Amino acid sequence: MSRLEGKVAVVTGASSGIGEATAEALSREGAAVVAAARRKERLSSLIERIEKAGGRAIAVPCDVTDEEQAQKMILRAKEEFGRVDILVNNAGVMLLSRVDKGLTDQWRQMFEVNVMGLLYATNAALPMMKEQGSGHIINISSVAGRKVRPTGAIYSGTKWAVNAISEGLRQELLEDDIRITVIEPGAVETELASHITDEDALAEQRRRFGTIEPLQAEDIAAAIVYAATQPSRVSVNEVLIRPTRQAN
Ligand code: NDP
């Protein structure tokens, strides 16, 4: 299938998990892909796989918490492929712990990546999308953007922010024909939880998800492809996807 032939997609956090699967899925649909993240080697092997499968892609090493690097990522997309049709703001971290543990560095990191990183990339892409007269920004939120649980207050705070920012952007940009989609996954089998340092939060994660079959990154990539391949009159605003056995 080549429903995205001629389109250019930038995917942040493409070095693993949902971002990596999304880069491959969008490429399979014919999009040229700009894969961004900090780990260069991981991006290189992704690009190799995409090219081997006949797709077009480049790796752009980028820390999205650095506004200048986010600007350069979008510029690089324009230099290489001439435009940006789809921006998938996927880069994210989930460093769960109770607020009274006071892990302020981890709070900062979550807000810087999950919220400011998304805003920097969006800010960089918007002028080009407005000039093109079209664009699609797909923001990866979470079930945690709808539900708050102990150890998840700050992470949920970042994802709540993603949802609010997305809805505001949707209203502000509809007359520019720029679509905004929020994707809200439940538990997906990726590296995300492996960065949690707090033992209590890890135990809670194991208790909640230890016995259920999680989603795969490809399941979320499929939802992103669904949103991205709708006719321009269709704006898929929000997609909530849980593993069948995830209660909340
Ligand atoms: P991964 O840990 O596999 O992927 C996270 C990605 O974000 C990596 O590619 C990482 O790349 C990138 N990243 C982290 N920090 C930065 C940074 N400063 N600059 C650029 N890239 C960065 O986890 P997932 O695939 O699961 O997570 C993707 C998104 O999905 C996140 O927003 C997450 O919150 C969301 N999500 C995940 C769920 C799950 O259960 N897995 C559930 C709900 C939402 P690198 O380290 O190379 O920079």
Boltz pocket constraint, residues with backbone or C-beta under 6 A from the ligand:
constraints:
  - pocket:
      binder: B
      contacts: [[A, 12], [A, 13], [A, 14], [A, 15], [A, 16], [A, 17], [A, 18], [A, 19], [A, 36], [A, 37], [A, 38], [A, 39], [A, 40], [A, 42], [A, 62], [A, 63], [A, 64], [A, 65], [A, 89], [A, 90], [A, 91], [A, 92], [A, 93], [A, 94], [A, 113], [A, 117], [A, 140], [A, 141], [A, 142], [A, 143], [A, 184], [A, 185], [A, 186], [A, 187], [A, 188], [A, 189], [A, 190], [A, 191], [A, 192], [A, 193], [A, 217]]
      max_distance: 6.0
